[in-house]
Amino acid sequence: MDTLVSVCMTNYNYENFIKESIDSVLFQTYKNFELIIIDNASTDGSVDIIKSYNDSRIKLYINDANIPLYKNLNKAASLARGELVTFLHSDDIYNPLFLSEIIKAKKKNPDKKVFVSGVYFWHDYKNDFKEWYPYKEAGVKSRPETLLNLSVFNTIGNGVNVAIDKDCFNKAGRFSDKYKYSADYDLWFRLADEHEFVYINKLLTYYRIHNNNLPHVMNKNLYMYKESLSITNRVLGRLDNIDTRLSDLACYSCNINLINRILNSGVKYKSGEMVRSMLKYTGITNPAIKKDPFYYFVYNLSYLLGDGKESSGSKVLDFIEKFVFYPRRTVVRRNMQKKLQLNCS
């Protein structure tokens, strides 16, 4: 019998997007799935849209009161009957082949528990699509490779492109209630601690970026950054116990990427104060980053940014980010992959 897949969807006031999300599941070429939707006490027309469907595979549950996002995702997973679980936020969508490619990868690798595909970053407000391939080649990824890539580049994101064996998900401890914004990032690490990941080198999901996305609200960006940095530092410490060479490689690559990420946030929100706050915090929790001269370079450049509005300094930094820092990050990633292959050979 075909593997049953449980697609877990949570929703809160996304009436503008949820129909697209539901349709993307119903239009899957692989048909043996259930769609578990938990509405988190929405006050808009979301529930009416969900109820308009007449499909027995859709299971709707409505919370009496709003609860934290990751607690709601855990609740959805607890209701799942499938062997595999996936997590689709009600503003993201699947390519019609997503589930069939997951099942194909599972049949090819029956002993593996975590499956990951490529993803489009969909900037909804300008209808722009950015391709994101977590790895260069398809196949089974070793634990050290997965941990390193997660530490430096967060190669999975919000998890729209992930399918997990349900028993494995439960054994890993589900989404932690310790983190408000980064519990997904924490879970990927805990899974990578125990399992090799299977990567499908195809763009099969769409992560929609819009002004309502929790991670993209400016006043929450710094808090989320602190959470993810705490998780990364914890993992880097464990890598040091496994292999000092891998730990040193990860720390070096991670520091470079953090500086790029900080500059990117400052340019996006046009806030020099945000850049300086993030750099100061990172310097306290990870003093080694101050050995990189770009740390001070970015700190000084941050004064060119305005306070939430466009300025000539913003344009200069946008240029520097695209043509200096992004290429630097790309070179570091390539070098990291080469050194990783040598260390693990």
C-alpha positions as a Markdown table, in Angstrom:
| # | Residue | x | y | z |
|---|---|---|---|---|
| 1 | Met | 0.0 | 0.0 | 0.0 |
| 2 | Asp | 1.2 | 3.5 | -0.8 |
| 3 | Thr | 2.7 | 5.5 | 2.1 |
| 4 | Leu | 0.2 | 7.9 | 3.7 |
| 5 | Val | 1.6 | 11.4 | 4.0 |
| 6 | Ser | 0.2 | 13.9 | 6.6 |
| 7 | Val | 0.4 | 17.5 | 5.5 |
| 8 | Cys | 0.2 | 19.6 | 8.6 |
| 9 | Met | -1.0 | 23.2 | 8.0 |
| 10 | Thr | -1.6 | 25.9 | 10.6 |
| 11 | Asn | -3.4 | 29.1 | 9.9 |
| 12 | Tyr | -4.1 | 32.4 | 11.5 |
| 13 | Asn | -5.8 | 35.2 | 9.5 |
| 14 | Tyr | -4.3 | 34.3 | 6.1 |
| 15 | Glu | -7.6 | 34.4 | 4.1 |
| 16 | Asn | -5.6 | 36.1 | 1.3 |
| 17 | Phe | -3.3 | 33.1 | 0.8 |
| 18 | Ile | -4.8 | 29.9 | 2.3 |
| 19 | Lys | -6.8 | 28.9 | -0.8 |
| 20 | Glu | -3.6 | 28.8 | -2.9 |
| 21 | Ser | -1.9 | 26.7 | -0.2 |
| 22 | Ile | -4.8 | 24.2 | 0.1 |
| 23 | Asp | -5.1 | 24.0 | -3.7 |
| 24 | Ser | -1.4 | 23.2 | -4.0 |
| 25 | Val | -1.9 | 20.2 | -1.8 |
| 26 | Leu | -5.1 | 19.0 | -3.5 |
| 27 | Phe | -3.4 | 19.3 | -6.9 |
| 28 | Gln | -0.5 | 16.9 | -5.9 |
| 29 | Thr | 0.1 | 14.1 | -8.4 |
| 30 | Tyr | 0.6 | 11.8 | -5.4 |
| 31 | Lys | -2.9 | 11.2 | -4.0 |
| 32 | Asn | -2.4 | 9.3 | -0.7 |
| 33 | Phe | -2.3 | 12.1 | 1.8 |
| 34 | Glu | -4.3 | 13.8 | 4.5 |
| 35 | Leu | -4.4 | 17.5 | 5.0 |
| 36 | Ile | -4.6 | 18.5 | 8.7 |
| 37 | Ile | -5.5 | 22.1 | 9.1 |
| 38 | Ile | -5.6 | 23.8 | 12.5 |
| 39 | Asp | -7.0 | 27.3 | 12.5 |
| 40 | Asn | -5.5 | 29.3 | 15.3 |
| 41 | Ala | -8.6 | 31.3 | 16.3 |
| 42 | Ser | -8.7 | 33.4 | 13.1 |
| 43 | Thr | -10.8 | 36.5 | 13.0 |
| 44 | Asp | -11.0 | 36.9 | 9.2 |
| 45 | Gly | -12.7 | 34.7 | 6.6 |
| 46 | Ser | -10.1 | 31.8 | 6.7 |
| 47 | Val | -12.4 | 29.2 | 8.2 |
| 48 | Asp | -15.2 | 29.9 | 5.7 |
| 49 | Ile | -12.7 | 29.3 | 2.9 |
| 50 | Ile | -11.5 | 26.0 | 4.4 |
| 51 | Lys | -15.1 | 24.8 | 4.9 |
| 52 | Ser | -15.9 | 25.6 | 1.3 |
| 53 | Tyr | -13.9 | 22.5 | 0.2 |
| 54 | Asn | -15.6 | 19.1 | -0.1 |
| 55 | Asp | -12.7 | 16.7 | 0.2 |
| 56 | Ser | -12.6 | 13.9 | 2.8 |
| 57 | Arg | -8.8 | 14.2 | 3.0 |
| 58 | Ile | -9.1 | 17.7 | 4.6 |
| 59 | Lys | -9.4 | 17.5 | 8.4 |
| 60 | Leu | -10.2 | 20.9 | 10.0 |
| 61 | Tyr | -9.7 | 21.7 | 13.7 |
| 62 | Ile | -10.3 | 25.1 | 15.2 |
| 63 | Asn | -8.6 | 26.3 | 18.3 |
| 64 | Asp | -10.8 | 28.1 | 20.9 |
| 65 | Ala | -7.9 | 30.5 | 21.6 |
| 66 | Asn | -4.7 | 31.5 | 19.8 |
| 67 | Ile | -1.7 | 29.5 | 20.8 |
| 68 | Pro | 2.0 | 29.8 | 19.9 |
| 69 | Leu | 2.9 | 28.8 | 16.3 |
| 70 | Tyr | 5.1 | 25.8 | 17.1 |
| 71 | Lys | 2.8 | 24.5 | 19.7 |
| 72 | Asn | 0.1 | 24.5 | 17.0 |
| 73 | Leu | 2.4 | 22.7 | 14.6 |
| 74 | Asn | 3.1 | 20.0 | 17.2 |
| 75 | Lys | -0.7 | 19.7 | 17.8 |
| 76 | Ala | -1.2 | 19.2 | 14.0 |
| 77 | Ala | 1.5 | 16.5 | 14.0 |
| 78 | Ser | 0.0 | 14.7 | 17.0 |
| 79 | Leu | -3.2 | 14.2 | 14.9 |
| 80 | Ala | -1.3 | 12.8 | 11.9 |
| 81 | Arg | -2.0 | 9.2 | 10.8 |
| 82 | Gly | 0.7 | 9.2 | 8.1 |
| 83 | Glu | 4.1 | 7.6 | 8.1 |
| 84 | Leu | 5.6 | 10.9 | 6.9 |
| 85 | Val | 4.7 | 14.4 | 8.1 |
| 86 | Thr | 5.2 | 17.6 | 6.2 |
| 87 | Phe | 4.6 | 21.2 | 7.4 |
| 88 | Leu | 3.0 | 23.7 | 5.1 |
| 89 | His | 2.3 | 27.2 | 6.4 |
| 90 | Ser | -0.9 | 28.6 | 5.0 |
| 91 | Asp | 0.9 | 31.2 | 2.9 |
| 92 | Asp | 3.3 | 28.8 | 1.2 |
| 93 | Ile | 2.6 | 26.4 | -1.6 |
| 94 | Tyr | 3.8 | 23.1 | -3.1 |
| 95 | Asn | 4.8 | 22.2 | -6.6 |
| 96 | Pro | 2.4 | 19.5 | -7.8 |
| 97 | Leu | 5.3 | 17.0 | -7.8 |
| 98 | Phe | 6.5 | 17.6 | -4.3 |
| 99 | Leu | 4.9 | 14.6 | -2.6 |
| 100 | Ser | 5.6 | 12.2 | -5.4 |
| 101 | Glu | 9.3 | 13.2 | -5.4 |
| 102 | Ile | 9.4 | 12.7 | -1.6 |
| 103 | Ile | 7.9 | 9.2 | -2.0 |
| 104 | Lys | 10.3 | 8.4 | -4.8 |
| 105 | Ala | 13.2 | 9.4 | -2.6 |
| 106 | Lys | 11.9 | 7.3 | 0.3 |
| 107 | Lys | 11.5 | 4.2 | -1.9 |
| 108 | Lys | 15.1 | 4.6 | -3.0 |
| 109 | Asn | 16.3 | 5.2 | 0.5 |
| 110 | Pro | 13.9 | 3.2 | 2.8 |
| 111 | Asp | 16.2 | 3.4 | 5.8 |
| 112 | Lys | 16.3 | 7.3 | 5.8 |
| 113 | Lys | 14.0 | 9.5 | 7.8 |
| 114 | Val | 14.4 | 13.1 | 6.6 |
| 115 | Phe | 13.9 | 14.3 | 3.1 |
| 116 | Val | 14.7 | 17.9 | 1.8 |
| 117 | Ser | 14.0 | 19.5 | -1.6 |
| 118 | Gly | 15.0 | 22.8 | -3.2 |
| 119 | Val | 12.8 | 25.8 | -2.7 |
| 120 | Tyr | 11.8 | 29.1 | -4.3 |
| 121 | Phe | 12.0 | 32.2 | -2.1 |
| 122 | Trp | 8.9 | 34.0 | -3.4 |
| 123 | His | 8.9 | 37.7 | -2.8 |
| 124 | Asp | 5.2 | 38.2 | -3.2 |
| 125 | Tyr | 5.1 | 42.0 | -3.1 |
| 126 | Lys | 7.2 | 42.1 | -6.3 |
| 127 | Asn | 6.4 | 38.6 | -7.7 |
| 128 | Asp | 10.1 | 37.8 | -7.7 |
| 129 | Phe | 11.4 | 34.2 | -7.4 |
| 130 | Lys | 14.8 | 33.3 | -6.1 |
| 131 | Glu | 16.0 | 29.7 | -6.5 |
| 132 | Trp | 17.5 | 28.1 | -3.4 |
| 133 | Tyr | 19.3 | 24.8 | -3.8 |
| 134 | Pro | 20.5 | 23.7 | -0.3 |
| 135 | Tyr | 23.2 | 21.4 | -1.8 |
| 136 | Lys | 24.9 | 21.3 | -5.2 |
| 137 | Glu | 24.1 | 17.6 | -5.8 |
| 138 | Ala | 21.2 | 15.2 | -4.9 |
| 139 | Gly | 21.7 | 12.2 | -2.7 |
| 140 | Val | 22.3 | 11.3 | 1.0 |
| 141 | Lys | 24.1 | 13.9 | 3.0 |
| 142 | Ser | 26.3 | 12.9 | 5.9 |
| 143 | Arg | 25.7 | 14.3 | 9.4 |
| 144 | Pro | 28.8 | 16.4 | 9.4 |
| 145 | Glu | 27.9 | 18.0 | 6.1 |
| 146 | Thr | 24.4 | 18.7 | 7.2 |
| 147 | Leu | 25.4 | 20.1 | 10.5 |
| 148 | Leu | 28.0 | 22.4 | 8.9 |
| 149 | Asn | 25.7 | 23.7 | 6.2 |
| 150 | Leu | 22.9 | 24.3 | 8.8 |
| 151 | Ser | 25.4 | 26.1 | 11.1 |
| 152 | Val | 26.7 | 28.4 | 8.4 |
| 153 | Phe | 23.8 | 28.9 | 5.9 |
| 154 | Asn | 20.6 | 27.4 | 7.4 |
| 155 | Thr | 20.1 | 25.3 | 4.3 |
| 156 | Ile | 16.6 | 24.4 | 5.1 |
| 157 | Gly | 14.7 | 27.5 | 6.2 |
| 158 | Asn | 11.2 | 27.3 | 7.5 |
| 159 | Gly | 10.7 | 23.7 | 6.6 |
| 160 | Val | 8.2 | 24.0 | 3.7 |
| 161 | Asn | 10.6 | 21.8 | 1.7 |
| 162 | Val | 11.0 | 19.0 | 4.4 |
| 163 | Ala | 9.3 | 15.6 | 5.0 |
| 164 | Ile | 10.0 | 13.7 | 8.2 |
| 165 | Asp | 9.3 | 10.2 | 9.4 |
| 166 | Lys | 6.6 | 10.8 | 12.0 |
| 167 | Asp | 8.2 | 8.4 | 14.6 |
| 168 | Cys | 11.5 | 10.1 | 14.0 |
| 169 | Phe | 9.9 | 13.6 | 14.5 |
| 170 | Asn | 8.4 | 12.4 | 17.8 |
| 171 | Lys | 11.6 | 10.8 | 19.0 |
| 172 | Ala | 13.6 | 14.0 | 18.2 |
| 173 | Gly | 11.3 | 15.9 | 20.6 |
| 174 | Arg | 9.1 | 17.8 | 18.1 |
| 175 | Phe | 9.3 | 21.6 | 17.9 |
| 176 | Ser | 10.7 | 23.0 | 21.2 |
| 177 | Asp | 8.8 | 25.6 | 23.2 |
| 178 | Lys | 12.1 | 27.2 | 24.2 |
| 179 | Tyr | 12.1 | 29.3 | 21.0 |
| 180 | Lys | 9.5 | 31.7 | 19.8 |
| 181 | Tyr | 10.8 | 32.2 | 16.3 |
| 182 | Ser | 13.5 | 29.6 | 15.6 |
| 183 | Ala | 12.2 | 26.3 | 16.9 |
| 184 | Asp | 12.2 | 25.0 | 13.3 |
| 185 | Tyr | 16.0 | 25.8 | 13.0 |
| 186 | Asp | 16.6 | 24.0 | 16.4 |
| 187 | Leu | 14.7 | 20.9 | 15.2 |
| 188 | Trp | 16.7 | 20.6 | 12.0 |
| 189 | Phe | 19.9 | 20.4 | 14.1 |
| 190 | Arg | 18.4 | 17.8 | 16.5 |
| 191 | Leu | 17.4 | 15.7 | 13.5 |
| 192 | Ala | 20.8 | 16.1 | 11.9 |
| 193 | Asp | 22.4 | 14.9 | 15.2 |
| 194 | Glu | 20.9 | 11.5 | 14.6 |
| 195 | His | 20.2 | 11.1 | 10.9 |
| 196 | Glu | 21.5 | 11.6 | 7.4 |
| 197 | Phe | 19.3 | 13.8 | 5.2 |
| 198 | Val | 18.2 | 12.8 | 1.7 |
| 199 | Tyr | 18.4 | 15.8 | -0.6 |
| 200 | Ile | 16.2 | 16.1 | -3.8 |
| 201 | Asn | 17.8 | 18.5 | -6.2 |
| 202 | Lys | 14.6 | 20.0 | -7.5 |
| 203 | Leu | 12.7 | 23.2 | -6.7 |
| 204 | Leu | 9.5 | 21.8 | -5.4 |
| 205 | Thr | 8.2 | 24.3 | -2.9 |
| 206 | Tyr | 7.5 | 28.0 | -2.6 |
| 207 | Tyr | 8.3 | 30.0 | 0.6 |
| 208 | Arg | 6.3 | 33.2 | 0.3 |
| 209 | Ile | 7.9 | 36.3 | 1.7 |
| 210 | His | 5.5 | 39.2 | 2.4 |
| 211 | Asn | 5.0 | 42.0 | 4.9 |
| 212 | Asn | 2.9 | 39.7 | 7.2 |
| 213 | Asn | 5.7 | 37.1 | 7.6 |
| 214 | Leu | 6.7 | 36.9 | 11.2 |
| 215 | Pro | 10.5 | 36.7 | 10.4 |
| 216 | His | 10.3 | 39.8 | 8.3 |
| 217 | Val | 8.9 | 42.2 | 10.8 |
| 218 | Met | 11.6 | 44.6 | 11.7 |
| 219 | Asn | 11.0 | 44.9 | 15.5 |
| 220 | Lys | 11.3 | 41.1 | 15.8 |
| 221 | Asn | 14.3 | 40.6 | 13.6 |
| 222 | Leu | 16.9 | 41.1 | 16.3 |
| 223 | Tyr | 15.2 | 38.8 | 18.7 |
| 224 | Met | 15.0 | 36.0 | 16.1 |
| 225 | Tyr | 18.7 | 36.6 | 15.2 |
| 226 | Lys | 19.7 | 36.1 | 18.9 |
| 227 | Glu | 17.7 | 32.9 | 19.0 |
| 228 | Ser | 19.3 | 31.4 | 15.9 |
| 229 | Leu | 22.8 | 32.6 | 17.0 |
| 230 | Ser | 22.3 | 30.8 | 20.4 |
| 231 | Ile | 21.3 | 27.6 | 18.5 |
| 232 | Thr | 24.3 | 27.8 | 16.2 |
| 233 | Asn | 26.8 | 28.4 | 19.0 |
| 234 | Arg | 25.4 | 25.4 | 20.8 |
| 235 | Val | 25.9 | 23.2 | 17.8 |
| 236 | Leu | 29.4 | 24.5 | 17.0 |
| 237 | Gly | 30.4 | 23.5 | 20.6 |
| 238 | Arg | 29.2 | 20.0 | 19.9 |
| 239 | Leu | 31.1 | 19.9 | 16.6 |
| 240 | Asp | 34.3 | 20.7 | 18.6 |
| 241 | Asn | 33.8 | 17.5 | 20.6 |
| 242 | Ile | 33.4 | 15.5 | 17.4 |
| 243 | Asp | 36.1 | 16.9 | 15.2 |
| 244 | Thr | 38.2 | 20.0 | 16.0 |
| 245 | Arg | 39.0 | 20.6 | 12.3 |
| 246 | Leu | 35.3 | 20.6 | 11.4 |
| 247 | Ser | 34.6 | 23.0 | 14.3 |
| 248 | Asp | 37.3 | 25.4 | 13.2 |
| 249 | Leu | 36.0 | 25.3 | 9.6 |
| 250 | Ala | 32.5 | 25.9 | 10.8 |
| 251 | Cys | 33.4 | 28.8 | 13.1 |
| 252 | Tyr | 35.4 | 30.6 | 10.4 |
| 253 | Ser | 32.7 | 30.1 | 7.7 |
| 254 | Cys | 29.9 | 31.0 | 10.2 |
| 255 | Asn | 31.5 | 34.3 | 11.2 |
| 256 | Ile | 31.8 | 35.4 | 7.6 |
| 257 | Asn | 28.2 | 34.5 | 6.9 |
| 258 | Leu | 27.0 | 36.3 | 10.1 |
| 259 | Ile | 28.6 | 39.5 | 9.0 |
| 260 | Asn | 26.9 | 39.2 | 5.7 |
| 261 | Arg | 23.6 | 38.5 | 7.3 |
| 262 | Ile | 23.9 | 41.5 | 9.6 |
| 263 | Leu | 24.7 | 43.8 | 6.7 |
| 264 | Asn | 21.8 | 42.4 | 4.7 |
| 265 | Ser | 19.4 | 43.1 | 7.6 |
| 266 | Gly | 20.6 | 46.6 | 7.9 |
| 267 | Val | 20.2 | 47.3 | 4.2 |
| 268 | Lys | 16.8 | 45.7 | 4.1 |
| 269 | Tyr | 15.4 | 47.8 | 7.0 |
| 270 | Lys | 17.7 | 50.8 | 6.2 |
| 271 | Ser | 18.8 | 50.8 | 9.9 |
| 272 | Gly | 22.4 | 51.4 | 10.9 |
| 273 | Glu | 21.4 | 51.0 | 14.6 |
| 274 | Met | 20.2 | 47.5 | 13.8 |
| 275 | Val | 23.5 | 46.6 | 12.3 |
| 276 | Arg | 25.5 | 48.0 | 15.3 |
| 277 | Ser | 23.2 | 46.2 | 17.8 |
| 278 | Met | 23.5 | 42.9 | 16.0 |
| 279 | Leu | 27.3 | 43.2 | 15.7 |
| 280 | Lys | 27.7 | 44.2 | 19.4 |
| 281 | Tyr | 25.6 | 41.2 | 20.5 |
| 282 | Thr | 27.5 | 38.8 | 18.2 |
| 283 | Gly | 30.8 | 40.2 | 19.4 |
| 284 | Ile | 29.8 | 39.4 | 23.0 |
| 285 | Thr | 28.5 | 35.9 | 22.4 |
| 286 | Asn | 31.2 | 35.0 | 19.9 |
| 287 | Pro | 34.4 | 37.1 | 20.4 |
| 288 | Ala | 36.2 | 35.3 | 17.6 |
| 289 | Ile | 34.2 | 37.3 | 15.0 |
| 290 | Lys | 36.1 | 40.4 | 15.9 |
| 291 | Lys | 39.2 | 38.9 | 14.3 |
| 292 | Asp | 37.6 | 39.5 | 10.9 |
| 293 | Pro | 38.4 | 43.0 | 9.7 |
| 294 | Phe | 35.1 | 43.1 | 7.9 |
| 295 | Tyr | 33.4 | 43.2 | 11.4 |
| 296 | Tyr | 34.8 | 46.7 | 11.9 |
| 297 | Phe | 34.3 | 47.6 | 8.2 |
| 298 | Val | 30.6 | 46.9 | 8.4 |
| 299 | Tyr | 30.3 | 48.6 | 11.8 |
| 300 | Asn | 31.7 | 51.9 | 10.4 |
| 301 | Leu | 29.7 | 51.5 | 7.1 |
| 302 | Ser | 26.5 | 51.2 | 9.2 |
| 303 | Tyr | 26.6 | 55.0 | 9.8 |
| 304 | Leu | 25.8 | 55.5 | 6.1 |
| 305 | Leu | 22.4 | 54.0 | 6.6 |
| 306 | Gly | 19.4 | 56.2 | 7.4 |
| 307 | Asp | 16.7 | 55.6 | 10.0 |
| 308 | Gly | 14.2 | 53.5 | 8.1 |
| 309 | Lys | 14.2 | 55.6 | 5.0 |
| 310 | Glu | 16.0 | 55.6 | 1.7 |
| 311 | Ser | 19.3 | 57.5 | 1.6 |
| 312 | Ser | 22.4 | 57.7 | -0.6 |
| 313 | Gly | 24.2 | 55.7 | 2.0 |
| 314 | Ser | 21.6 | 52.9 | 1.7 |
| 315 | Lys | 22.2 | 52.7 | -2.0 |
| 316 | Val | 26.0 | 52.5 | -1.5 |
| 317 | Leu | 25.7 | 49.7 | 1.1 |
| 318 | Asp | 23.2 | 47.9 | -1.1 |
| 319 | Phe | 25.9 | 48.0 | -3.9 |
| 320 | Ile | 28.6 | 46.8 | -1.5 |
| 321 | Glu | 26.5 | 44.0 | -0.2 |
| 322 | Lys | 25.7 | 42.7 | -3.7 |
| 323 | Phe | 29.1 | 43.1 | -5.3 |
| 324 | Val | 31.5 | 42.6 | -2.4 |
| 325 | Phe | 29.9 | 40.6 | 0.5 |
| 326 | Tyr | 27.7 | 38.3 | -1.5 |
| 327 | Pro | 30.6 | 37.1 | -3.8 |
| 328 | Arg | 32.7 | 36.7 | -0.6 |
| 329 | Arg | 30.0 | 34.5 | 1.0 |
| 330 | Thr | 29.8 | 32.4 | -2.2 |
| 331 | Val | 33.6 | 31.8 | -2.3 |
| 332 | Val | 33.6 | 30.8 | 1.4 |
| 333 | Arg | 30.8 | 28.3 | 0.8 |
| 334 | Arg | 32.6 | 26.7 | -2.1 |
| 335 | Asn | 35.8 | 26.5 | -0.1 |
| 336 | Met | 33.9 | 25.0 | 2.9 |
| 337 | Gln | 32.5 | 22.3 | 0.7 |
| 338 | Lys | 35.9 | 21.4 | -0.7 |
| 339 | Lys | 37.5 | 21.3 | 2.8 |
| 340 | Leu | 34.6 | 19.3 | 4.2 |
| 341 | Gln | 35.1 | 16.6 | 1.5 |
| 342 | Leu | 38.8 | 16.4 | 2.3 |
| 343 | Asn | 38.1 | 16.2 | 6.1 |
| 344 | Cys | 35.5 | 13.5 | 5.7 |
| 345 | Ser | 37.4 | 11.4 | 3.1 |
